[in-house]
Amino acid sequence: MLIKIVWRSFKKQLSNYLIFFFSLIFAVMVYYSFTAMTYEQPLIRSAGKNTQLVGMLGFGSFAVVLILLFFMTNTNRFFIENRRKDISIFHLYGLNYYQICLWFILEIFFIGIFSFVIGIGVGVLLSKLFSMILVKAMDLPLRVHFFFSTDAIIATGLVVLFILAVVSFQILWLVSGSKFSHLKTLRLRKIQAMKVSLPQKIAGSIGALFLLSGWGMAMTYVVFSRTASDRFGLLRGNALLMGLIFLLCVFGSYLFFAFTLRWYNSYRPKRLNKNLGMLSRSEWQLRLFSEWRFLGSITVALGLALAILGGMAALVSLQMRLVDEIAPASVMMTQQSYQKLEPKLQSVAPYQRQTLHLKAVPAKQSVAISGEGVNSQPEITDVVSISDYLAFRKTNPTLQNIQLKSADSTVVLSSYQRYLNDYARYSKIIYLKSQKLKVQETHPNFFGDTSLRYGTGTIVVSDELFDELSGISYALEVIDVEDRFENKLNQVIRANLKGDWDYPIHYDLTWKNEQIVGDIVEGEGTNKDGSTVYRSEYTSYQEVYRMTRSSMGLVLFVVTFVTTTFIIVTASMVTLRQLSEFKQKRKKYGLLRQMGIPDKTIYQEIKRENRVVFFIPAILALIHSMLAISVISHIAKNANYGFVYLFCGLMLVVYALFYWATCVYQKKLS
């Protein structure tokens, strides 16, 4: 008889276990695929040492383990609390504490091991697909073959056993006399959920104030960040401000579900008297009272996951854009390197050539960065003529179209403009040794790889002024070939150039009596004062692209799959709770039918209850993530955030699909 009761209890939970089962299969599949790729030697050799493939995939695997722990412990707690009636029946039939714990542990182990076996099977079948996606993301010249790793299976099995062990200890903690009394007390306290006291209303107001303050600070981030940077320094000030916004949103989210929404639901307008609106409001009030921690955690975790994805997407976008800015042509090299290669280049392919003439001159421009003080020391600055600049712009379209207004006007190309545009302030005068220049405009420095030049910045001047200026003259050769000849060109370059740093110049510059004192000389210099600067031999578009694409593709691959796993797991957790609690409400819906309430009205009530549980946390998380992305965009200028917006839409689609499936299934059960 006891065995029949235990088996009947298990079968009652079987539909809930199915969602748990499929979510666990998906997580095991992702973990195995990540781990298997770390043992795939052809992939590791093709990626090279610089990409840190094993370390990044290991980080992704660790993140999946954390997601699994969060999912398993949260779901297991809900299962135990939802089966307190079964536990009472088991006690009546003479089962002691350890026997009940053993039964629940066996249930979890059965589901976990079964999920592991199927997840490994699916992972083995789909591991080639995962590898193909990674190879495509990293743009590796590798043909992917089917790969089976026993080491990855063992590693995945150990992780699953570890998680099941943690869950088993959680069961021992939950299924205890103290927890039962706690659950009984909690059940009695649900009567108080319909009332909102004055302290709770104050807490609800604080929650709304926290959210609005955090969102407002995020929308006006530049204003607050300048103040924080001036007081605490650029990095520390921004870190403190971001931390404050994060804490306001976290505490605000928990208080919002615990008190703010409950206070709002305590009002009963007349419109709720139609279509079971009052019943829906009461059910939502009870749900908030008992599950505000769960709803707040889902909101914060989803928002944080999407914000991290946004930060990584911004980094990837900036780095990939930087490829065209560093290497706007097939190859940029020193004139000396070109003279060595010129005879061999003719045999490679037809190419276009452009010579850029530059001068390294002493110059002083004050640059004030919020919280970091003012840099007003003379430095080496590269000077280029307007005619060379405009000619190079045809090859490098990222350069701005500029026209100098006067003979003493100049346009500054600064590296600070790319990331610190809102924090950097430039003086309007640039001092040279013999004259002053008026700064007409300031733009990001997209004039090719800085390692090919001497200066920390670049200025554009008129052709006449360029000819008059004295300084260290040098030239860069810009070589451009068709895409099909890129490999041959790079083979010739790698065979003949070592990529050494050479052609040193030495400078010792100071600012005295309103003028620049000191000189720039070729060579390393004889005195120990001052600094020596070198230039690299060449920059290749293909080399820069492959190195950047492989590392950034790997980052995006890992973060994308981890975020996808988290979105699916959280949606599964919400669905699991809705389906489990629905079985307890079937009698209520049957009673409504007996009272003459139409099935259509009852189904609308079901959809309304599901809608608030699924979409209020999702929309709140979406607001958090969008504002976090706006904060990131103030720092990482000109990044492309389209990918992250796509994922925000994907999150809503996933939650909508789970919402629809939940409603359809509940309609059949009702």
N, C-alpha and C positions, 0 to 999 in steps of 0.2 A: 504493500500500500504506500509506504513512504517513498519507494523508488518511483512509483507512478506519479506521485505528487511532485517530486523533484523533476522528473522528466516533463511533466505538464508545465511546470514553471519555466523550464528551459525553452519549450516550444512556444510559450507565450512571448518570449523575448526574441524569438528567432528572426522576425522581420526587422527588429532593431539591430540585431547582430549582422544582418546582411549589409547594411550601410557601413557599419564598422568594418566588416569583412572586406568589402570592395575598396574602401579608403586605405586600409592597411596593405592590400595587394598593390595598389598604385604606389604607395610610399616605398615598399620593399623593392618594387621594380626600378624606381628611380635610384634608390641607394645602390642596388646591385649594378646598374648600368654605369653609375659614376665610378664605383670601385673597380669594375672590370676594365674600364678605360685606363686606369692607373697601372694595370698589368699588361696593357697592349703595347709591346715594345716597338713595332713599326710606327705607331702613332706618336710615341714618346720621342723616338729618334727624328721623325719628320718635324715635330714641333720645335726641337732644338732646346738648348739649355736656358735660353733667356726668357722663355715664356712661363717657366715654373708650372708646367702642366700638372704634375703629380700633386704639388702643394695646393693649387687652386681647386682641383677636383676633390682633394681631401677636405678642403674647407666646405665645398658643396655637400659632401657626404656628412660632415659634422652638422651642418645646418639641417639636413634632412632628419638626422637623429634627434635633434632638439625639437623639430616639428612633430616627430613621432611620439616623443615623450609627452609633449604638451597635449597631443590628441588622445593618447592612451590614458593618461592620468585623469584628464578632464572627463572623458567619456566613461571611464571606469567609475569615477565618483558619482556620476549621474546614474549609472546602472544600479549601483548599490543603494543610493537614496530612493530610487524609483521602485525598488523591490523590498521595501521594508515590511510590506504585508506578507510577502513570501517568507521573510526571515522570521516573522512572528509565528507563522504556521509551522516552520521547521522547529522552532523552540517548543511548540505545543506537542509535537510528535517526538520530542526527546533528543533532538540533535543539539549537541553542545556547540560552544563558540568555535572550537577548532574544526569540527566537522563541517560547519557552515562555511567557514573560510576555505577549507579544503575543496569543497564543492565549487565555490565561485572561482578559485584559482584554477581548478581543472577546466572549467568552462573557458576561462581566458586563454589558458595554454592550448586548449583544443582549437579555438578560433585562431590564435596567433600562429601555431605551427601549420595549420591548414593554409592560412593566408601566406605564410612564408614559402610553402611548397609551390603554390600557384604563382605567387609573385616572382619567385626565381624562374619558373618556367616561362612566364611572360617576359621577364627581363632578359633571359637568354635569347628569346626569339626577337626581341626589339632592341637588343644591345647594338646590333649592326646599324639600325636606324639612328640611334643616339650618336654613334660614332660618325655616321655620315653627316648628321647635322653639325656636330662639332668640327669636322673637317671642312665643311662648307663655311661655317662661321669664321674659322681661322684661315680660310683660303689656302689650305695646304695641298701641295701636289702629291696626293696619296690616294691610292685605290683601296677602299675598305673591303675587308673580307670578314666572313663569319668568324667570331672569336668566342671561345668558351674558357672560362677561368674558374678552376676549382678553388683557388685562393680567394677570389672574390665571393664565392658561395660561402666559404667558411667564415670570412669576415662578416658577411651579411647575417649569417646564422648566429654568430656571437653577439652581434648588436641586437638582434631580435630577442635572444635569450636574456640579455642584460635588461632590455626594456620590460620584458615579461616578469623578470625578477623584481624590478622596481614596482611594477603594478601589483605584484603579489604582496609586497610589504605594505603597499597602500591599502589593499583589501584587509590585511590584518589590523591596520590602524582604524579603518572605517567601521568594520564589523566588530564593534566592541560595545560594552555596556554603556560607556560614557557617550559614545556617538549615538546610540539608540535614544538615550534620554535627551540628547541634544536635538535629534530629529523630531521626537515627540513634542518638545518645547517649541521647535520651529513651526510645527504643524498648527499648534494652538495659536501661535503669534500671527498666523496669516489673517486672523480675524481683524487684527489691528492694521492690516495693509490698506484698508479703505479709508483710514483716517490719517491726516497729515498734520502733525503738531507744528507749533510755532517754530521751535528750533529746526525742524525738518524743512520748513519753508525758508528759513534763513539760509540753511545749507543749500537748498535748491537755487536760491538767488545767487549765492556765491559760485555755484557750479556754472550758471549761465554767465556770470561776470567773468569767470576764469576763461571760458570758451571765447567770449567776445573779445576779451583782452588779448588772448593769444592770437586770435585771427586778425585783430586790428594791428598788432605789432608785426605780424607776418606781412600784411598788406603794405605797411609803411616801414618796411624793414630798413631801408637806406637811412631814413631820418634817425631811427634809434641806434643803428649800427655806427653811424658817425659819432654820436655822443658817447657810446660805449667804447669806441676805439680811441677817442681822445682821452678818455679817463683811464682805461685799463690797457691800452695797446691794441694793435690791429687784430692779432690772432686771439689773444685772451679775451678781448672785448666781444668779438664775434662769437667765440665759443660760449661765453657766459650768456650772451643774448639768445643764442640758439637753444641753450639748455633751459633758460627761463621760459621761452615759448613752448618748448617740448613739455616741461613740467606743468605749465598752465593747461595745455591741451589734455595731458594725461589725467590730472586731477579733475579738470573740468568734465571730461568724459564720464568718469566714474560717478561724480556728483550729479551729472545730468541724468543718468539712468536711475540712480538711487533716490534722488529727491526732486529734481526739476520736473521730470516727466510725470512723476507721481503727483506732484502738486497740480500740474496741468490737468491730469486725468481726474482729479478730485472734483473738478467743476462738471456739472451736468446740465448743459444747455438743452433747450426743448427739442432741438433737431435730433437728439439721440433717442427720442422716444420712438422713432421710426426704424424699421428694418433691423431690430435687435441691436441698435447702436449702444444702448445702455449696457447690455450684456457684454458686448465687445470691449467697451471701456473698462468694465469691472474685471474681465479676464486679463486684460493688459495690465491693470493695476496690480493684480495678484502676481503676475509674471515678473513685473519690475521689482516687487518686494522680495521675491525669492531668488531672482537670477540677475540682479543688477551687476554683480561682479563678473559673471560670465559675459554679459552683453558689453560691459565696459572693456573687458580684456580683448574680446573679438575686435572691437572698434579700434583700440590702441594698436593692437598687433597688426591689423590689416593696414592701417594708416602708415605705420612704421615700415612695413614691408614694401609698400608702394613708394614711400619716400626714399628708401634705400635704392630701390630699382631706378627711381628718378635720378638720384645722384650718380649711379653707375652709368645710366644712359647718357647723362650730361658729360661725364668723363670720356666715354667712348666717342661721343659726337665730336667733342673738342679735339681729341687725339687724332681721329680720322680726318678732321678738317685740317689739322696741323700738318698732315702729310703733304697736302697740296701747297701749304704755305712754306714749309721747309724746303721742299723739292718741287718747285713749280714746273720744272722741265725734266727731261730724262736724266741729265747729269749737269751739275754745276761744279766747276773745278777752277783751280788757280791757273793763271796763264802759263806758268812754268810747266804744270802737269799737262796742259793741252799741247804744248810744244813737243813734249816727249811722245804723246799719243797720236799726234796729227797724221803721221804716215800710215799708221795701222787703222785709224778711224775710217779712212777712205775705203778700205777693203771690207768694212763691216756692213755699212748701209748708207744710203743717202741721208744726210742730216742737215738741220738748220742750225746756224751758229749766230750768236749775238755776243758782243763784248761789252761788259759793263765796266766803266772807268770810275774808280772811287779814290778818295783821298782821306787819310786818317789825320785829323787836325785836333789841337787842343780846343776845348770848348767848355763853357760853364752855363748850365741852366738849373735853376733851383726847382726841385721837385719835392713837394710836401705830400706825404702819405699819412693819412689819419692814424694817430697813435704811434707813429714811427719817427716823427720828427721831420726835419727838412734836410735833404741832401743838396748841398750847395758847393761841393768841391769840384774843381775842374777835372774833366775826364776826356778820354779819347772818344771822338765822335767821327763817324763815317759820313762823308759828304758825297752826294751824287747830283749830277746836273739834271735839270728838268727834262731835257731831251732824252737822256738815257733812261730816266724814270718812265716816261711815257712810252718809249719803245719797249721797255721790259714789261709794261702793263699789258701789251698784246699777248705775251706769253703767260703772264700771271694776272688773270682777271680779278683776283681778290684785292689787288691794289686799287685804291680810290683814284678817281679821275680828279686831278687838281690843276689849277692854274694860278701862278704867282701873280699877285697884284702889283708888286713894285720890285725894283732891283734889290732892295735890302729885305725883302720878305722871304720867309722860309716856312716849310711844312715839316713838322717833327713826326718821325715814325718811332713810336715808343712801345716797348714790350709790356709796360704796365697797362696799356689800354685794353689788352685782351681780357684780363681778369680783374684788375683793380680800377676800372674806369670811374666808379663812383667814389673812390677813396683817394685818388691821386689828383693833385693840383699842380699845374705847371706855370712857371713865370712866363711872362709875355716877351721877355728879352733873352736872347742867347748871346753871350759874350765870346767873341773870338779874340785872337791875339791882337789883331789890327783893327777890328771894327765890331759893331753890334748889329744883330739881326732881329727883326720883328717876327714873332711867331704868329703866322696867319692861321694855321690849323694844326691839330694833333690827331694822328690816326694810329691804329695798331701797326706794328712793324711786321709786315708780310713780305719783306724783301729777300726771301730765301733764308737758308740756314745761317744763323748768327756765327757758327764756328768757322765760316769761310771769311768772316770779316774781323776787323780789329776792334771796332768801337762797341760800346754798350748801347748806343742808339744811332739813329741815322737821320740826317736832315737833307731836304731837297732844296737846292738853290738854283738861281738862274745860271745859264751857260756862261755868261760873262764873269760872274762872281766865281764860279768854279775854276775858270782858267786863271783868275787872279790869286786865288788862295794858295798859300804854301803849306805843304804837308807831305806825308809819305804817300806817294802815288802807287796804286796797284790796280790790277784788273782781274775780273772774273769772266770766265768763258761759259756761256750757256749753250748746251748742246741738246737738241731735241730730235728724236727719231720717232717713227711710227711704232705702234704697240708691238707689232710682230717682230721688230728688230731689237726690242728691249733686252732679251736674254743674251743675244750675241754681243751687244754693246757692253753689258755688265761683265760678261766673261772676259772681254779684252781689258776692261778696267781693272778687274780683280787680278788679272795675270801680270799687269804692268805697274799698278799703283798699290802701295801698302796702306794708304790712308793715314800716313804719319802727320804729326803736327810739326810745322816748320815755319820758316820765314818770320823769325821773331823781331819784335820792335820793343824798345825800352823807353819808359817815360817816367818823369818825376815832375809833377805839376802841383803848384800851390796858387792860392789866391791872396795877393798882397796889394794894398793901395789901389783897390778897384781895378786890378788887371791880373791877367794870367802870367805867372812866372814859371819858367821851366821849358823844356823842349822834349820832342819825340825824336829818337834816333833809331836807325836800323841796327839790328843785332841785339844780343842779350844784355849789353851794357857792362861797364867795368865797375861801377860803384854799386853798393848794396842798397842804396836808397831807391825808392820808386818801385815800379812793377814792370814785368816783362809779359808780353802777350804773344801768343802763337796763333797760327791759322791752320786748319786742316786742309788736306789736299783736294778732297772732292766730297760731294753729296750726291747719292744716287736715289732717284725716285723709287726704283724697284726695291732696293734694300730697305729704305725707310718704310715703304708701304707694307712689305711682308712682315717686318718686325712689329710694326704697330698693329696690323690687322690680326696677326696671330695672338698677340697678348690681349688686345681689346676684345677680339672675338671670343676668346676663352672666358674672359670676365663676364661678358654679356650672356654667354651660353649658361654658365653656372647660375648667375643671379636670376635669369629668366626661368629656368626649371625649378629652382628653389621657391621662387615667388608663386609660380603656377601650382606647385605642390601645396603651398600654404593656403592659397585661395580655395582649392578644392577641399582640403582637409577642414577648414573652418566652415565652409558651406555644408559639408557633411555633418559636422557637429550640430549645427543649427537644425538641419533636417532630422537628425536622429532624435533630438529633444522634442521636436514637433510631433513626430510620428509616435513616439513613446507615450507622450502625454495625451495624445488624441484618443488612445484606447480607453483611458479613464473618463473621457468626455462623451463616449458613445451613448451612454445612458441618458446624458443630458440632452443630446440631440434627438434621441428617441422620445423623450418626454415632450420636447418642443413639437414634434410631429403629432403626438397625441393631443396637444393643445390646439392643433389646426394650423400651425405655421407651415407655409409652403416649403417644398424642398429647395426651390430657387433662393428663397430668403436665407435658409440655413446654409446653403453653399456660399452665399455672399458673406455670411458671418465667418465661415471657415477661411475664406480667402482674406478677409479683413484681419483676422488674427495672425495668419501667416505673413501677411504683407508687412505689418509693423515689426515683427520679429526679424524678418529677413532684411528689410530695406532700410530701416532706421539706422542700425549699426553700419551698414554698407555705405549709405549716403554720408553719414558723419565721418567715416573713415576716408571717404573720397574727398570731402572738404579738407580734412587734415592733410592729406597727401598733396592735393593741388596747391595749398598754401605753402607746404614745405618745398614744393618744386619752384614756386615763385621766389622763395628765399634763396634757393640754390641759383636761380637765374640771375639774381642780383650780383652774385659772385662770379659765376661762369657765364660770361656774356657770349651771345651768338651761338649757344649750343642748340641742338635740335632736340626738342622734347616730344616729338611726334610719337616715338615708340612708347614712351611712358603713358601718354594719353590713350594710346591704343590699349595698353594693359588696364588702365582704369575702366575703359569700356568693356574689356574682357571680364573684369571682376563683376561688373553689373550683369553681364550676359550669363556668367556662371551662376550667380545668385538667382537670376531670373529663371534659369532652367531648373535649379533645385527647388525653387518656389513653385513652379508649375508642376513638377513631378510630385511634390508633396501634396499640393491641392488635389491633383487627379487621384492619387492613392487614397487620400482621406475621403474623397467623395465616394469612392467604391466601398470603403469600410463603413461609411455612415449609412 
